[in-house]
Amino acid sequence: MPDAQIRRLRSPPMGAVILSRTAVIGGGASGIAAALSAAKSGGEVTIYERGPRIGRKILATGNGRCNMTNINASEEHYHGAHPEFVRGAVNRFWVGETLDFFSRIGVLYKVEDGGRVYPYSDQASAVLDSLRRALAMSGVNIICGFDVRSVKKHGGGFIITPYSGSPVKADKVIISSGGKAAPDLGSNGGGYELLKSFGHSITSLRPSLVQLKTRGDTAKRLKGIKVNAKASLGDFCENGEVLFTDYGLSGPAVFSLTSRYCSQKLLTLDIMSEYSFPEVADMLFERRSRLGNIPLEDFFTGMLNKRVGQTILKAVIQSPLSRGAGTLTDAEIRTIASVIKKWGFEIEGTMSWNNAQVTKGGARTDEFDPETMESKLERGLFAAGEVLDIDGDCGGYNLQWAWSSGYIAGKNA
Ligand SMILES: Cc1cc2nc3c(=O)[nH]c(=O)nc-3n(C[C@H](O)[C@H](O)[C@H](O)COP(=O)(O)OP(=O)(O)OC[C@H]3O[C@@H](n4cnc5c(N)ncnc54)[C@H](O)[C@@H]3O)c2cc1C
C-alpha cells in the first residue's frame, strides 16, 4: 500500500508533541466505554463505526428502556470457555464504578426487580444521548460509515483499512465490533475476522438469549398464551413468563435459559411450580369429586388457562373431552398432574441470529490479559465486549460486560 494513501501516517515535525492515536473499531456499548476511558488518558481517540450512527443496539436494549446493568452481577452470571476471565473486570471496573460513571454523565437510574438497573427516564435514548454528550465533551472523533475490512501491523502501530475509502493509522487498536447477534443493528461478526488475522482463535458461535424452536404443534396451538412457569433445561431452571409461539417457546424464562443451551433435547415446564406433585394430584382428585358432572373440556376452567388445560387433557386422554370429568381414572389424574409439573417440549434448535440478543462464544479469552484486555499475541491490540468469548445471563449482565471490558481496554490502550 503506497504511503500516500495512508491518512495521518506522516511523521510529525521535529519537536512536536506526539499524541498517541487510539482507534476503536465499533461504536457499540463497549466501544463507547473504551473511547471515553481512552480519551481520559489523553491522546487522540477515534471511533470507526460501520453503521450510520453509533450505539444503535443500545437503543434496542431492555425493550427500549435499556437494562444497563444488574446490581447482582457476579462471575456466576457469565459463560464461556473461561468465565473466570470476567474477574479482571469485576476487580477493576464493575457495577459500582459503572453506576458512578453514569451518574457523572447525568444518567439518573433506578433498580427494579431482580436487581435490574434502568435509567430513571425509562428511555434507552437517554443513556445513548448522555454517552454521546460525554464523547463530544471528551473530544472523541466519531467516523461513521467506516466498515473496517482489515487491521494490519505497520511499524510500531497499525493500519486500518475500510471496505471503501482511505486507510488510517493508529498506535493502538481496540476491537469492539460485537458478535453476530442482531446483525440489523450493525454487528455482523466481522470483528472475528479482524482478530483472526492476528492469530486469535474463535470458539464455536451460537445465538443466545433467543427463542427456542420446538417440535410438534403443541406450542403453535397455544400461540399467544403466556404462563408463569419454572422452565428447566438439563440442570438449569428459570422461573418466569413463558410465551407459546407458532415456532416454539419464548418469554423471559426461556430467553434466560438459552444462555445455558448447548445440545439439550428437552425443555420442561412446571406450570404450577408453587405446588408439589402430590399437592397438584390431590387438587385434581378433589376437583374430580366436586366437578364430576361437568364435561372434561371445562375441567380446568378456573384453575389453569382454559386452552392450556384442554391441550394437556388432549395430550393425556385419547377419548373426546365431552366425557364427564367424573370418569377420569386415578391413573389419568396422576398422568395429568405429572404433565402439569413436567410438561416436555422437544427442542429443535434456537431461532436465528436475527432474533438473538447475544452471541455465545467468541475470541478465546485465554489469548487476552483479563486485567487490561490486551491481546497476548499482538501488543497494542485490545478487544472488548461481545466479540470476546463471554456472554451473560438475561438482566443487564451483557451491557455490564460491555461497559467494563470497554472501559478497561480504553484505559490500558
Ligand atoms: C434487542 C436486544 C436487546 C438487548 N437488551 C439488553 C439489555 O437490556 N441489557 C443487557 O445487558 N444487554 C442487552 N442486550 C445485549 C447487549 O446489547 C449487547 O451484549 C451489547 O450491546 C454488546 O456491546 P458491544 O459493544 O460488544 O457490541 P455491539 O453493541 O454489537 O456493537 C458493535 C458495533 O461495532 C460495529 N461494527 C461491527 N463490525 C465493524 C467493522 N468491521 N467496522 C466498523 N464497525 C463495526 C457495529 O456496527 C456495532 O455498532 C440486548 C441485545 C439486543 C439485540
The ligand as an ORCA input file, in Angstrom:
! r2SCAN-3c Opt
* xyz 0 1
  C     -32.750     -6.448     21.118
  C     -31.650     -6.532     22.143
  C     -31.919     -6.195     23.464
  C     -30.907     -6.280     24.420
  N     -31.189     -5.881     25.690
  C     -30.207     -5.892     26.625
  C     -30.436     -5.363     27.921
  O     -31.495     -4.788     28.216
  N     -29.429     -5.455     28.835
  C     -28.211     -6.024     28.525
  O     -27.344     -6.090     29.388
  N     -27.957     -6.479     27.289
  C     -28.906     -6.410     26.326
  N     -28.632     -6.834     25.060
  C     -27.243     -7.306     24.751
  C     -26.304     -6.093     24.653
  O     -26.960     -5.066     23.959
  C     -25.001     -6.460     23.944
  O     -24.399     -7.558     24.566
  C     -24.026     -5.280     23.958
  O     -24.637     -4.139     23.398
  C     -22.763     -5.630     23.183
  O     -21.997     -4.473     23.059
  P     -20.740     -4.466     22.074
  O     -20.233     -3.072     22.097
  O     -19.800     -5.539     22.418
  O     -21.315     -4.819     20.631
  P     -22.412     -4.076     19.740
  O     -23.353     -3.317     20.577
  O     -22.937     -5.102     18.843
  O     -21.570     -3.002     18.933
  C     -20.658     -3.357     17.932
  C     -20.553     -2.200     16.964
  O     -19.475     -2.458     16.086
  C     -19.859     -2.090     14.762
  N     -19.035     -2.876     13.857
  C     -19.054     -4.222     13.667
  N     -18.116     -4.598     12.777
  C     -17.500     -3.466     12.394
  C     -16.457     -3.196     11.467
  N     -15.852     -4.169     10.776
  N     -16.054     -1.905     11.279
  C     -16.656     -0.894     11.979
  N     -17.653     -1.092     12.861
  C     -18.064     -2.365     13.071
  C     -21.331     -2.427     14.720
  O     -21.999     -1.707     13.709
  C     -21.796     -2.038     16.111
  O     -22.203     -0.693     16.173
  C     -29.605     -6.737     24.073
  C     -29.340     -7.052     22.740
  C     -30.341     -6.949     21.777
  C     -30.025     -7.296     20.345
*
